[in-house]
Amino acid sequence: MAKKLNPIGLDTKQAEDLVNELNELLANYSVFYQNVRGFHWNIRGERFFELHVKFEELYNDLFLKIDEIAERILTLGGIPDHTFAAYTRISRVKPMENVKDGKLAVRSILASFSDTLVIQREILAFSAEANDEGTNALMSDYIRQQEKLVWMYSASLG
């Protein structure tokens, strides 16, 4: 029996499974993004100027990735989740409220990177198995960039 293929030539069932995994990643990025926005707004202390700028850079990058992930879901034939209720229900990254301390914010960012890196590696393995080069390339790019950011944010803690 021949596999049913979607419009971009991927196995339909595998594409549906990838959509589910990408929606989990989308949820994590969305909560992560909102946390970093809060850190940017609420940060206080002697490292305010440095962290305020770094957090803005990070949330702008997360915003772009959220859009890329949603568009990849659409490309695979799925529907991106788009409600905070869905995001908070499935996200490993948990919402943070009123964080003013820079070290706590950086530790939260590192934990969020850890969560997203695990999910991205899972997606990378599955997308390779499904011969989905588009998703595979996206995950490889994210992983490479975030590993460097983990090193940099970790170094900032001393």
N, C-alpha and C positions, 0 to 999 in steps of 0.2 A: 504494500500500500504506500503510495507516494505521500510525502509530507505536504501539508497545506502551507503555502508561502504567503507572506504579507506583501504589500506593494513594493517594499525595498528588498525582497528576496530572502527574508529570514523566516524560519519556521514559526508559524503563528503561535503555537503553544509556548515556545521559548521566548518569543517577543512579549507575550502576556506576562510571563514570569519576570522578565526584565523590567517591564512597566511597574509591577508590584514592588520590586526592589528599588527602582528609581524613585517611586513615590515615597518609600521610606527615607531615602536619602534627601529628597525634597523637603520632607517634614523636618528632618534634622537640621538642614541648612536654614530653614525658615525660622526655627526656634533660635538657632545659633545667631542668625542675623539680628533678630530682635534683641537678644541678650547684649550683643555688641553695641547696638544702638543705645541701649540703656547705659552701658558702661561709658560710652562717649558722652552722653548727656550728664551723667551723675558723678563722674570721676572727680576726686578732690586730692589735694596734697601736693607735695613738692615735685612730683613727676607729672603734674597735670598737663603741662604744655606738650611734653613728649607723648604721653599716653593718649591724650585727646586726639592728636594727629594720627597716631598709629591705629587707634580704634576706628577712626573715620576711613582710613585706607582699607582696613579689614572689612568693615561693613559694606563699603562700595564693591569690593571684590566678591563678597558673599552674595550681594544683590545680583551681580552679573551671572554668577554660577546658578542661582535659583532660576533665572530665566533660561539659561542653557539646559538645565536639567528638565524643566517643564517642556521646552521645545523638543528635547530628545524623546520624552515620553510621547508627545504628539507624533513625532516622526515614526515611532514604533507602532503607532495605531492606538495608543491609549489616551486616557484622560488624566491630566495632572490634578492631584488633590489641590484644593485651594482654600480650605477653611482652617482657621486656627484650631477649631475643635478636632479636626482630623489630624492636624500636625501634632498637637499635644498628646493625643491618644497613642500615636505610634512612634513618637520621637524618643530616642535614647537620650538626647540632649534635653535637659530639663530647664524650664524657664527660671531665670534669676531675677530677683526684684531688688531695686534700690541699692545696688552695689556701688559704693563710693571708694572703696579701698583698691588701689592699683594692683597690689599683689594678689588679692582675692580675684580680681577681674582677670588677670593674666593666668592664674591657675585654672579658672573656669574655661578660658579660651583653650588652654592646653588639653583639658579634659574633653572639650568639644571636638578638637582636632583628633584626639584619640578615637572618639566614637565615630566620627565621619571617616577616618582612615580605615577602620575595621570594615565599615559598610562598603566603602569604595573598593577595598581589596576583594570582598565577597562578590561584588558586581563585576569586577575585572575578571575574576576566575570564571564566572558564569557567562559573561559576554564573550570571552575567548572560546568557550565550549560551543556557544551558539553561532560562532563566526560573525559576530556583530562588531566589526572594526570601528564603527562610529562611536559606540558606547565605550569600547575598549580604549580608544584613543583619548576620549574625554576623561575617563577614570585615571589613566596613566598620567595625563597632564596634571590633574588635581592632586594626585598622590605625590608626584615629584615636587610640586610647589609647596604643598603643605608639610612635607617632611622638612624642608628648609625653614619654614615658618616655625615649626616645633622647635628646631634647634635655636632659632633666634629668640623666640619668646622665652624658652628655657634659660638661655644665657642672660636674659634681662633680669631673671630672678636671683642671679649670683651663684 
